[in-house]
Amino acid sequence: MSSFDDKYDLFMKPKTSQYGNHMVMSNVQKQHKTKYINIDTKFRDEYNDAQTSNQNQDLLSNQATSANYTITLPERINDVKSMQITNIEIPHTFYNISEDLGNNYFKIVDSGNVESIITIPSENYTTSSLQSAINTAITNASITDLSVSVNDNSKTSFVSSGNTYTIDFAVNGSGISDKYRFKSKLGWLLGFRKISYEVDTTPVSSEGFSNLNSTKYLYLAIEEFNHGNQSSFISPLFTSLVNKNIISRITIDPKTYPFGSIIPASHSNGLLISDNRGYTGKIDLQKLKVSLLNEDGEPIVLNGLDFSFCISVEHE
């Protein structure tokens, strides 16, 4: 007696049928093959363009720090059925506080309604170095009676030795209100959960602990320049959804891979989740737009370094 599997295999096997003078073969499928594509962003198109045209120097300067590149493969891969990210190597050289992240400033208003924008240099800070940088920036703004205390696993506090001040964290670098991105601002990292605070001789402490790990995870987005890709990751932001071309999510582990190291994310170490992006119809791959995004969906700044990853492509 034949098993179900035997009957299933017999049904799916190629077979030939005769219709009058014609022979028709059915259940014929091309064998799928797997190809691995190694992508290293130091071989991106922007580098090649800059070698041949001085007109691209400004473009290269802008893109050298932001992980948003175009990659052209040396050969076209035809009839692609699916692709998946298997590994990615990211240099942990992105700052936790920087102008690019929009979290290195806040506004102080004194009792005379005089405004001062407090800006600290872009850098990877510890709590002690951040405390020193903020106090230095406050002093440089000619405010000598206001100070901050920032500690590990503790709350942040501001205190004045004389005047009364209003501290507003929900602003951009020009001091204009930017409340929709408040949770990406410096105040949120310091543990403050309100937009503004009034500070006098009584210390004002944050509601939460300070946490300078501003980037907990990254997204890898790939656009294939066709209409076959699918949106697999849904992550609501303040005013929109995250980039539709995201194919994988990378967890940042700062204790195991501290600043200055290489983060080797894969399925085996649990730091990488990747969609197996499937296609219907005829899809070819040769040019890719590659972006490494932070939690807000903005290209991360690697400070001039490159990252690499491997794509597993199934094709006919």
Summary of the structure (lengths in Angstrom):
residues: 316
radius of gyration: 26.7
end to end distance: 35.8
largest distance: 102.8
contacts: 881
relative contact order: 0.23
helix: 17%
strand: 39%
